[in-house]
Amino acid sequence: SNAAERPMEAIESINYQLFEIEGFRGNQEDYYDPRNSFLNDVIDRKTGIPITLSVLYMEVGRRIGLKMEGVGMPGHFIVKCRQDGAEIFVDPFGRGEILLEEGCRRKLTQLHGKDFQFNSSCLDAVNHRQILTRMLHNLKGIYWNQQNYTKALGIIEKVLLINPTAAVELRDRGFAHYQLNHLSSAIKDWSRYLELRPEPSDAAEVSKRLKMAAQVMAVGD
């Protein structure tokens, strides 16, 4: 298609359409609002975080024939467009700012400080499953900080559907269950966690919680 032959022009026109005409923007003020992580809310409210704005941006780009991929840089999500062996990086959270590798490196230094060790793998493309996992992790973190364990539990269930053997998720699901007083479920998850990770750094702490949960259950019976 025409877009693929002139990717820079195509990106400029996506930027104009999304950010000038439609008024999409990064939600700087309330970054940790869960609505920034749900695409339907992002589209309705025209605001989101880097990963959701990037997913939207990739979809628009693909529909006009651009080869677009997500790039999960540490702490910031952007998009890359491949064209004839060259790579153009775009930051949808920054109103579609166009970056070369040097610009990406600068952004990461701003985020993480001058000691940040940049290497080209920071700019690797991620697949759908990785994008979904990262979006779910964002939501889990938000609900966890709000101590909303019911919602956190729902998100962890989804993460485990994608990555059934993610030991840390089992540990955290056990904790959410424990907070919600689902003691037998907590015991099951924590026991499984200790089987999967026989020597995790937090084994002693998890074992202690397990014993507590078992004692509380014994008293309840």
Accessible surface in RSA format (square Angstrom, percent):
REM  Atomic radii and reference values for relative SASA: ProtOr
REM  Chains: A
REM  Algorithm: Lee & Richards
REM  Probe-radius: 1.40
REM  Slices: 20
REM RES _ NUM      All-atoms   Total-Side   Main-Chain    Non-polar    All polar
REM                ABS   REL    ABS   REL    ABS   REL    ABS   REL    ABS   REL
RES SER A   1    93.33  78.9  35.52  47.4  57.81 133.2  53.80 114.6  39.54  55.4
RES ASN A   2    94.94  65.5  85.50  82.6   9.44  22.7  34.36  82.7  60.57  58.5
RES ALA A   3    16.78  15.4   8.06  12.4   8.71  19.8  14.51  20.4   2.27   6.0
RES ALA A   4    21.52  19.8  20.94  32.3   0.58   1.3  21.51  30.3   0.01   0.0
RES GLU A   5   127.84  73.4 102.18  77.3  25.66  61.1  44.48  86.0  83.36  68.1
RES ARG A   6   120.10  50.4 114.66  58.4   5.43  12.9  44.89  61.3  75.21  45.6
RES PRO A   7    14.24  10.4  14.24  13.0   0.00   0.0  14.24  11.8   0.00   0.0
RES MET A   8    93.85  48.6  93.44  61.8   0.41   1.0  92.62  78.7   1.24   1.6
RES GLU A   9   103.71  59.5  97.67  73.9   6.04  14.4  47.76  92.4  55.95  45.7
RES ALA A  10     8.61   7.9   2.70   4.2   5.92  13.5   8.41  11.8   0.21   0.6
RES ILE A  11     0.00   0.0   0.00   0.0   0.00   0.0   0.00   0.0   0.00   0.0
RES GLU A  12    99.43  57.1  95.36  72.1   4.08   9.7  36.62  70.8  62.82  51.3
RES SER A  13    63.56  53.7  56.32  75.2   7.24  16.7  48.35 103.0  15.21  21.3
RES ILE A  14     6.51   3.7   3.27   2.4   3.25   7.8   6.27   4.5   0.24   0.6
RES ASN A  15    19.04  13.1  18.12  17.5   0.92   2.2  11.78  28.3   7.26   7.0
RES TYR A  16   129.18  60.3 126.42  71.9   2.77   7.2  90.42  68.0  38.76  47.8
RES GLN A  17    87.29  48.8  87.29  63.8   0.00   0.0  37.45  79.7  49.84  37.8
RES LEU A  18    13.09   7.3  13.09   9.4   0.00   0.0  13.09   9.2   0.00   0.0
RES PHE A  19     8.78   4.4   4.47   2.8   4.31  11.2   4.47   2.7   4.31  12.3
RES GLU A  20   105.83  60.8  79.32  60.0  26.52  63.1  20.00  38.7  85.83  70.1
RES ILE A  21    98.81  56.2  69.54  51.8  29.27  70.6  73.24  52.7  25.57  69.4
RES GLU A  22    64.37  37.0  55.67  42.1   8.70  20.7  11.20  21.7  53.18  43.4
RES GLY A  23    35.36  43.6   0.00   N/A  35.36  43.6  24.57  67.4  10.79  24.2
RES PHE A  24    11.36   5.7  11.03   6.8   0.33   0.8  11.03   6.7   0.33   0.9
RES ARG A  25   105.65  44.4 105.16  53.6   0.50   1.2  44.11  60.3  61.54  37.3
RES GLY A  26     8.02   9.9   0.00   N/A   8.02   9.9   0.83   2.3   7.19  16.1
RES ASN A  27     5.79   4.0   5.79   5.6   0.00   0.0   0.00   0.0   5.79   5.6
RES GLN A  28   124.74  69.8 103.85  75.9  20.89  49.7  37.87  80.6  86.87  65.9
RES GLU A  29   136.29  78.2  95.00  71.9  41.30  98.3  74.78 144.6  61.51  50.2
RES ASP A  30    74.91  52.5  73.18  72.8   1.73   4.1  19.70  46.4  55.21  55.1
RES TYR A  31    73.24  34.2  69.53  39.6   3.71   9.7  50.62  38.0  22.63  27.9
RES TYR A  32   150.56  70.3 146.17  83.2   4.39  11.4 104.40  78.5  46.16  56.9
RES ASP A  33    14.49  10.2  10.26  10.2   4.24  10.0   7.26  17.1   7.24   7.2
RES PRO A  34    29.21  21.3  29.21  26.6   0.00   0.0  29.21  24.1   0.00   0.0
RES ARG A  35   112.71  47.3 112.71  57.5   0.00   0.0  35.33  48.3  77.38  46.9
RES ASN A  36     0.29   0.2   0.29   0.3   0.00   0.0   0.29   0.7   0.00   0.0
RES SER A  37     5.16   4.4   0.46   0.6   4.70  10.8   0.23   0.5   4.93   6.9
RES PHE A  38    78.11  39.1  75.76  46.9   2.35   6.1  78.11  47.4   0.00   0.0
RES LEU A  39    62.01  34.5  56.45  40.4   5.55  14.0  56.45  39.6   5.55  14.9
RES ASN A  40   100.96  69.6  91.82  88.7   9.15  22.0  42.53 102.4  58.43  56.5
RES ASP A  41    34.94  24.5  34.94  34.8   0.00   0.0   0.00   0.0  34.94  34.8
RES VAL A  42     0.10   0.1   0.00   0.0   0.10   0.2   0.10   0.1   0.00   0.0
RES ILE A  43    85.64  48.7  82.00  61.1   3.63   8.8  82.00  59.0   3.63   9.9
RES ASP A  44   113.30  79.4  81.69  81.3  31.62  74.8  26.74  62.9  86.56  86.3
RES ARG A  45    81.83  34.4  56.77  28.9  25.06  59.7  34.79  47.6  47.04  28.5
RES LYS A  46    70.83  34.6  70.19  43.1   0.64   1.5  42.60  38.3  28.23  30.1
RES THR A  47     4.80   3.4   4.80   4.9   0.00   0.0   4.80   6.4   0.00   0.0
RES GLY A  48     0.00   0.0   0.00   N/A   0.00   0.0   0.00   0.0   0.00   0.0
RES ILE A  49     6.05   3.4   6.05   4.5   0.00   0.0   6.05   4.4   0.00   0.0
RES PRO A  50     5.51   4.0   5.51   5.0   0.00   0.0   5.51   4.5   0.00   0.0
RES ILE A  51     4.08   2.3   3.30   2.5   0.78   1.9   3.30   2.4   0.78   2.1
RES THR A  52     0.00   0.0   0.00   0.0   0.00   0.0   0.00   0.0   0.00   0.0
RES LEU A  53     2.80   1.6   1.41   1.0   1.39   3.5   1.41   1.0   1.39   3.7
RES SER A  54     0.00   0.0   0.00   0.0   0.00   0.0   0.00   0.0   0.00   0.0
RES VAL A  55    26.93  17.7  26.28  23.8   0.64   1.5  26.28  22.8   0.64   1.7
RES LEU A  56    23.94  13.3  21.90  15.7   2.04   5.1  23.94  16.8   0.00   0.0
RES TYR A  57     0.04   0.0   0.04   0.0   0.00   0.0   0.04   0.0   0.00   0.0
RES MET A  58     4.53   2.3   4.53   3.0   0.00   0.0   4.50   3.8   0.03   0.0
RES GLU A  59    71.38  41.0  71.38  54.0   0.00   0.0  34.26  66.3  37.12  30.3
RES VAL A  60    47.45  31.2  45.71  41.4   1.74   4.2  47.29  41.1   0.16   0.4
RES GLY A  61     0.00   0.0   0.00   N/A   0.00   0.0   0.00   0.0   0.00   0.0
RES ARG A  62    88.77  37.3  72.77  37.1  16.00  38.1  40.38  55.2  48.40  29.3
RES ARG A  63   196.15  82.4 159.33  81.2  36.82  87.7  60.55  82.8 135.61  82.2
RES ILE A  64    72.75  41.4  61.30  45.7  11.45  27.6  69.69  50.2   3.06   8.3
RES GLY A  65    33.94  41.9   0.00   N/A  33.94  41.9  23.54  64.6  10.40  23.3
RES LEU A  66     7.24   4.0   0.83   0.6   6.42  16.1   1.32   0.9   5.92  15.9
RES LYS A  67   129.61  63.2 120.95  74.2   8.66  20.6  92.41  83.2  37.20  39.6
RES MET A  68     6.33   3.3   0.00   0.0   6.33  15.1   0.00   0.0   6.33   8.4
RES GLU A  69    50.53  29.0  49.11  37.2   1.42   3.4  19.59  37.9  30.94  25.3
RES GLY A  70     1.19   1.5   0.00   N/A   1.19   1.5   0.00   0.0   1.19   2.7
RES VAL A  71     0.00   0.0   0.00   0.0   0.00   0.0   0.00   0.0   0.00   0.0
RES GLY A  72    20.89  25.8   0.00   N/A  20.89  25.8   0.63   1.7  20.25  45.4
RES MET A  73     0.00   0.0   0.00   0.0   0.00   0.0   0.00   0.0   0.00   0.0
RES PRO A  74    52.83  38.5  41.67  38.0  11.16  40.6  52.78  43.6   0.05   0.3
RES GLY A  75    51.53  63.5   0.00   N/A  51.53  63.5  29.49  80.9  22.04  49.4
RES HIS A  76    21.50  11.8  19.20  13.3   2.30   5.9  12.74  13.1   8.76  10.2
RES PHE A  77     3.43   1.7   2.79   1.7   0.63   1.7   2.79   1.7   0.63   1.8
RES ILE A  78     0.00   0.0   0.00   0.0   0.00   0.0   0.00   0.0   0.00   0.0
RES VAL A  79     0.00   0.0   0.00   0.0   0.00   0.0   0.00   0.0   0.00   0.0
RES LYS A  80     8.16   4.0   8.16   5.0   0.00   0.0   0.00   0.0   8.16   8.7
RES CYS A  81     0.49   0.4   0.49   0.5   0.00   0.0   0.00   0.0   0.49   0.5
RES ARG A  82    95.28  40.0  94.84  48.3   0.44   1.0  31.30  42.8  63.98  38.8
RES GLN A  83    28.20  15.8  25.84  18.9   2.36   5.6  10.55  22.5  17.64  13.4
RES ASP A  84   133.57  93.6  89.92  89.5  43.66 103.2  45.09 106.1  88.48  88.2
RES GLY A  85    85.36 105.3   0.00   N/A  85.36 105.3  44.96 123.4  40.40  90.5
RES ALA A  86    58.10  53.4  49.31  76.1   8.79  20.0  57.50  81.0   0.59   1.6
RES GLU A  87    59.63  34.2  44.30  33.5  15.33  36.5  13.69  26.5  45.94  37.5
RES ILE A  88    17.49  10.0  17.49  13.0   0.00   0.0  17.49  12.6   0.00   0.0
RES PHE A  89     6.23   3.1   6.23   3.9   0.00   0.0   6.23   3.8   0.00   0.0
RES VAL A  90     0.00   0.0   0.00   0.0   0.00   0.0   0.00   0.0   0.00   0.0
RES ASP A  91     3.10   2.2   3.10   3.1   0.00   0.0   0.00   0.0   3.10   3.1
RES PRO A  92     0.75   0.6   0.49   0.4   0.27   1.0   0.49   0.4   0.27   1.7
RES PHE A  93    25.27  12.6  19.36  12.0   5.91  15.4  19.36  11.7   5.91  16.9
RES GLY A  94    30.96  38.2   0.00   N/A  30.96  38.2  22.67  62.2   8.29  18.6
RES ARG A  95   119.89  50.3 108.03  55.1  11.86  28.2  54.54  74.5  65.36  39.6
RES GLY A  96     1.61   2.0   0.00   N/A   1.61   2.0   0.16   0.4   1.45   3.2
RES GLU A  97    80.21  46.0  69.79  52.8  10.41  24.8  36.95  71.5  43.25  35.3
RES ILE A  98    51.04  29.0  26.20  19.5  24.85  59.9  26.20  18.9  24.85  67.4
RES LEU A  99     9.20   5.1   6.19   4.4   3.01   7.6   9.20   6.5   0.00   0.0
RES LEU A 100   124.76  69.5 120.63  86.3   4.13  10.4 120.97  85.0   3.79  10.2
RES GLU A 101    75.91  43.6  71.89  54.4   4.02   9.6  23.99  46.4  51.93  42.4
RES GLU A 102    95.87  55.0  92.56  70.0   3.32   7.9  52.67 101.9  43.20  35.3
RES GLY A 103     6.38   7.9   0.00   N/A   6.38   7.9   2.87   7.9   3.51   7.9
RES CYS A 104     0.00   0.0   0.00   0.0   0.00   0.0   0.00   0.0   0.00   0.0
RES ARG A 105    96.00  40.3  95.92  48.9   0.08   0.2  25.05  34.2  70.95  43.0
RES ARG A 106   133.79  56.2 132.02  67.3   1.78   4.2  56.60  77.4  77.20  46.8
RES LYS A 107    41.13  20.1  40.01  24.5   1.13   2.7  12.72  11.4  28.42  30.3
RES LEU A 108     0.00   0.0   0.00   0.0   0.00   0.0   0.00   0.0   0.00   0.0
RES THR A 109    50.29  35.8  47.46  48.1   2.83   6.8  34.60  46.5  15.69  23.7
RES GLN A 110   139.92  78.2 103.88  75.9  36.04  85.8  50.85 108.2  89.07  67.6
RES LEU A 111    93.77  52.2  62.66  44.8  31.11  78.2  66.71  46.8  27.06  72.8
RES HIS A 112    82.49  45.1  49.77  34.6  32.72  83.7  37.35  38.5  45.13  52.5
RES GLY A 113    34.03  42.0   0.00   N/A  34.03  42.0  32.11  88.1   1.92   4.3
RES LYS A 114   182.50  89.0 153.28  94.0  29.23  69.6 107.45  96.7  75.06  80.0
RES ASP A 115   115.27  80.7 102.05 101.6  13.21  31.2  40.21  94.6  75.06  74.9
RES PHE A 116    52.00  26.0  29.54  18.3  22.46  58.4  37.21  22.6  14.79  42.3
RES GLN A 117   152.17  85.1 138.30 101.1  13.87  33.0  62.09 132.2  90.09  68.3
RES PHE A 118    31.54  15.8   6.71   4.2  24.82  64.6   6.71   4.1  24.82  71.0
RES ASN A 119    86.05  59.3  81.30  78.6   4.76  11.5  35.32  85.0  50.73  49.0
RES SER A 120    77.42  65.4  69.65  92.9   7.78  17.9  34.20  72.8  43.23  60.6
RES SER A 121    66.62  56.3  52.46  70.0  14.15  32.6  36.98  78.7  29.64  41.5
RES CYS A 122    16.95  12.8   8.93  10.0   8.03  18.9   6.66  16.9  10.29  11.1
RES LEU A 123     7.60   4.2   6.84   4.9   0.76   1.9   7.09   5.0   0.51   1.4
RES ASP A 124    80.84  56.6  77.49  77.1   3.34   7.9  25.06  59.0  55.78  55.6
RES ALA A 125    39.03  35.9  16.18  25.0  22.85  52.0  16.26  22.9  22.77  60.3
RES VAL A 126    34.54  22.7  24.06  21.8  10.48  25.3  25.58  22.2   8.97  24.3
RES ASN A 127    87.15  60.1  76.72  74.1  10.43  25.1  41.74 100.5  45.41  43.9
RES HIS A 128   134.04  73.3 128.06  89.0   5.98  15.3  86.92  89.6  47.11  54.8
RES ARG A 129   131.99  55.4 125.85  64.2   6.14  14.6  46.82  64.0  85.17  51.6
RES GLN A 130    91.11  50.9  84.35  61.6   6.76  16.1  30.91  65.8  60.20  45.7
RES ILE A 131    13.69   7.8  13.35   9.9   0.34   0.8  13.69   9.9   0.00   0.0
RES LEU A 132    89.00  49.6  88.34  63.2   0.66   1.7  88.90  62.4   0.10   0.3
RES THR A 133    22.12  15.7  22.12  22.4   0.00   0.0  20.38  27.4   1.74   2.6
RES ARG A 134    68.66  28.8  65.21  33.2   3.45   8.2  33.35  45.6  35.31  21.4
RES MET A 135    22.02  11.4  21.83  14.4   0.19   0.5  17.18  14.6   4.84   6.4
RES LEU A 136    14.91   8.3  14.91  10.7   0.01   0.0  14.91  10.5   0.00   0.0
RES HIS A 137    74.40  40.7  66.59  46.3   7.81  20.0  42.11  43.4  32.29  37.6
RES ASN A 138    52.72  36.4  43.75  42.3   8.97  21.6  12.43  29.9  40.29  38.9
RES LEU A 139     6.87   3.8   6.87   4.9   0.00   0.0   6.87   4.8   0.00   0.0
RES LYS A 140    20.30   9.9  20.30  12.5   0.00   0.0  12.79  11.5   7.52   8.0
RES GLY A 141    30.96  38.2   0.00   N/A  30.96  38.2  30.68  84.2   0.28   0.6
RES ILE A 142    11.55   6.6   8.29   6.2   3.26   7.9  10.55   7.6   1.00   2.7
RES TYR A 143    11.71   5.5  11.71   6.7   0.00   0.0   4.94   3.7   6.78   8.4
RES TRP A 144    63.99  25.7  60.87  29.5   3.12   7.3  37.00  19.7  26.99  43.8
RES ASN A 145   122.84  84.7  92.44  89.3  30.40  73.2  29.88  71.9  92.96  89.9
RES GLN A 146   100.22  56.0  69.22  50.6  31.01  73.8  40.35  85.9  59.87  45.4
RES GLN A 147   130.48  73.0 113.87  83.2  16.62  39.6  20.15  42.9 110.33  83.7
RES ASN A 148    50.68  35.0  43.33  41.9   7.35  17.7  13.73  33.0  36.95  35.7
RES TYR A 149    30.96  14.5  27.83  15.8   3.13   8.1  15.10  11.3  15.87  19.6
RES THR A 150    90.42  64.3  84.57  85.7   5.85  13.9  65.48  87.9  24.94  37.7
RES LYS A 151   112.63  54.9 105.11  64.5   7.51  17.9  59.33  53.4  53.29  56.8
RES ALA A 152     0.00   0.0   0.00   0.0   0.00   0.0   0.00   0.0   0.00   0.0
RES LEU A 153    21.79  12.1  21.79  15.6   0.00   0.0  21.79  15.3   0.00   0.0
RES GLY A 154    28.68  35.4   0.00   N/A  28.68  35.4  27.50  75.5   1.18   2.6
RES ILE A 155    12.97   7.4  12.95   9.6   0.02   0.1  12.95   9.3   0.02   0.1
RES ILE A 156     0.00   0.0   0.00   0.0   0.00   0.0   0.00   0.0   0.00   0.0
RES GLU A 157    68.91  39.6  66.64  50.4   2.27   5.4  32.06  62.0  36.85  30.1
RES LYS A 158   105.68  51.6 105.02  64.4   0.66   1.6  67.82  61.0  37.86  40.3
RES VAL A 159     0.53   0.3   0.53   0.5   0.00   0.0   0.53   0.5   0.00   0.0
RES LEU A 160    16.71   9.3  12.60   9.0   4.11  10.3  13.03   9.2   3.68   9.9
RES LEU A 161   146.00  81.3 120.57  86.3  25.44  63.9 123.69  86.9  22.32  60.1
RES ILE A 162    30.84  17.6  20.23  15.1  10.61  25.6  26.68  19.2   4.16  11.3
RES ASN A 163    37.23  25.7  35.39  34.2   1.84   4.4  14.77  35.5  22.46  21.7
RES PRO A 164    90.48  65.9  76.23  69.5  14.25  51.8  77.44  63.9  13.04  81.0
RES THR A 165   101.04  71.9  88.34  89.6  12.70  30.3  56.48  75.9  44.56  67.4
RES ALA A 166    29.09  26.8  17.04  26.3  12.06  27.4  28.63  40.3   0.47   1.2
RES ALA A 167     9.88   9.1   5.18   8.0   4.70  10.7   5.18   7.3   4.70  12.5
RES VAL A 168    55.20  36.3  54.66  49.5   0.53   1.3  54.66  47.5   0.53   1.4
RES GLU A 169     6.62   3.8   6.62   5.0   0.00   0.0   1.28   2.5   5.34   4.4
RES LEU A 170    13.20   7.3  13.20   9.4   0.00   0.0  13.20   9.3   0.00   0.0
RES ARG A 171    67.13  28.2  67.13  34.2   0.00   0.0  13.79  18.9  53.33  32.3
RES ASP A 172    16.49  11.6  16.49  16.4   0.00   0.0   0.23   0.5  16.26  16.2
RES ARG A 173    49.65  20.8  49.65  25.3   0.00   0.0   1.72   2.3  47.93  29.0
RES GLY A 174     0.00   0.0   0.00   N/A   0.00   0.0   0.00   0.0   0.00   0.0
RES PHE A 175    39.84  19.9  39.84  24.7   0.00   0.0  39.84  24.2   0.00   0.0
RES ALA A 176     0.00   0.0   0.00   0.0   0.00   0.0   0.00   0.0   0.00   0.0
RES HIS A 177    21.23  11.6  21.23  14.8   0.00   0.0  13.88  14.3   7.36   8.6
RES TYR A 178    43.09  20.1  36.00  20.5   7.08  18.4  22.38  16.8  20.71  25.5
RES GLN A 179    82.31  46.0  50.89  37.2  31.42  74.8   4.47   9.5  77.84  59.0
RES LEU A 180    52.35  29.2  34.87  24.9  17.49  44.0  39.57  27.8  12.79  34.4
RES ASN A 181   114.89  79.2  96.41  93.2  18.48  44.5  22.22  53.5  92.67  89.6
RES HIS A 182    76.73  41.9  68.71  47.8   8.01  20.5  52.62  54.2  24.10  28.0
RES LEU A 183    23.18  12.9  19.26  13.8   3.92   9.9  19.26  13.5   3.92  10.6
RES SER A 184    68.82  58.2  62.11  82.9   6.71  15.5  31.97  68.1  36.85  51.6
RES SER A 185    38.64  32.7  35.69  47.6   2.95   6.8   9.20  19.6  29.44  41.2
RES ALA A 186     0.00   0.0   0.00   0.0   0.00   0.0   0.00   0.0   0.00   0.0
RES ILE A 187    40.49  23.0  40.49  30.2   0.00   0.0  40.49  29.2   0.00   0.0
RES LYS A 188   154.66  75.5 148.60  91.2   6.06  14.4  96.76  87.1  57.90  61.7
RES ASP A 189     6.72   4.7   6.50   6.5   0.23   0.5   0.39   0.9   6.33   6.3
RES TRP A 190     1.70   0.7   1.70   0.8   0.00   0.0   0.20   0.1   1.50   2.4
RES SER A 191    40.96  34.6  36.57  48.8   4.39  10.1  29.63  63.1  11.33  15.9
RES ARG A 192   105.85  44.4 104.85  53.5   1.00   2.4  36.53  49.9  69.32  42.0
RES TYR A 193     1.33   0.6   1.33   0.8   0.00   0.0   0.00   0.0   1.33   1.6
RES LEU A 194    38.90  21.7  32.10  23.0   6.80  17.1  32.58  22.9   6.32  17.0
RES GLU A 195   121.84  69.9  93.15  70.5  28.69  68.3  49.01  94.8  72.82  59.5
RES LEU A 196    59.73  33.3  34.60  24.8  25.14  63.2  38.18  26.8  21.56  58.0
RES ARG A 197    95.11  39.9  92.14  47.0   2.97   7.1  31.17  42.6  63.93  38.7
RES PRO A 198   104.14  75.9  83.23  75.9  20.91  76.0  85.87  70.9  18.27 113.6
RES GLU A 199   161.66  92.8 132.34 100.1  29.32  69.8  49.76  96.2 111.90  91.4
RES PRO A 200    15.80  11.5   0.85   0.8  14.95  54.3   8.44   7.0   7.37  45.8
RES SER A 201   127.17 107.5  78.73 105.1  48.44 111.6  61.01 129.9  66.16  92.7
RES ASP A 202    28.09  19.7  22.95  22.8   5.14  12.2  22.79  53.6   5.30   5.3
RES ALA A 203    23.86  21.9  23.64  36.5   0.22   0.5  23.64  33.3   0.22   0.6
RES ALA A 204    84.27  77.5  67.73 104.5  16.54  37.6  76.62 107.9   7.64  20.2
RES GLU A 205    90.87  52.2  86.19  65.2   4.68  11.2  33.68  65.1  57.19  46.7
RES VAL A 206     6.13   4.0   6.13   5.6   0.00   0.0   6.13   5.3   0.00   0.0
RES SER A 207    34.17  28.9  33.32  44.5   0.85   1.9  19.75  42.1  14.42  20.2
RES LYS A 208   132.83  64.8 130.17  79.9   2.66   6.3  77.53  69.8  55.30  58.9
RES ARG A 209    62.48  26.2  62.48  31.8   0.00   0.0   8.91  12.2  53.57  32.5
RES LEU A 210    29.49  16.4  29.43  21.1   0.06   0.2  29.44  20.7   0.06   0.1
RES LYS A 211   135.65  66.2 131.35  80.6   4.30  10.2 100.04  90.0  35.61  37.9
RES MET A 212    80.01  41.4  79.16  52.4   0.85   2.0  61.01  51.9  19.00  25.2
RES ALA A 213     0.00   0.0   0.00   0.0   0.00   0.0   0.00   0.0   0.00   0.0
RES ALA A 214    46.57  42.8  40.72  62.8   5.85  13.3  42.27  59.5   4.30  11.4
RES GLN A 215   115.02  64.3 111.64  81.6   3.38   8.1  42.89  91.3  72.13  54.7
RES VAL A 216    75.28  49.5  70.18  63.5   5.09  12.3  72.80  63.3   2.48   6.7
RES MET A 217    63.08  32.7  58.44  38.7   4.64  11.0  59.11  50.3   3.97   5.3
RES ALA A 218    67.81  62.3  48.16  74.3  19.64  44.7  54.01  76.1  13.80  36.6
RES VAL A 219   129.59  85.3 103.97  94.1  25.62  61.7 111.76  97.1  17.83  48.4
RES GLY A 220    66.90  82.5   0.00   N/A  66.90  82.5  34.87  95.7  32.03  71.7
RES ASP A 221   147.99 103.7  86.30  85.9  61.70 145.9  63.27 148.9  84.72  84.5
END  Absolute sums over single chains surface
CHAIN  1 A    12122.7      10098.1       2024.7       6595.5       5527.2
END  Absolute sums over all chains
TOTAL         12122.7      10098.1       2024.7       6595.5       5527.2
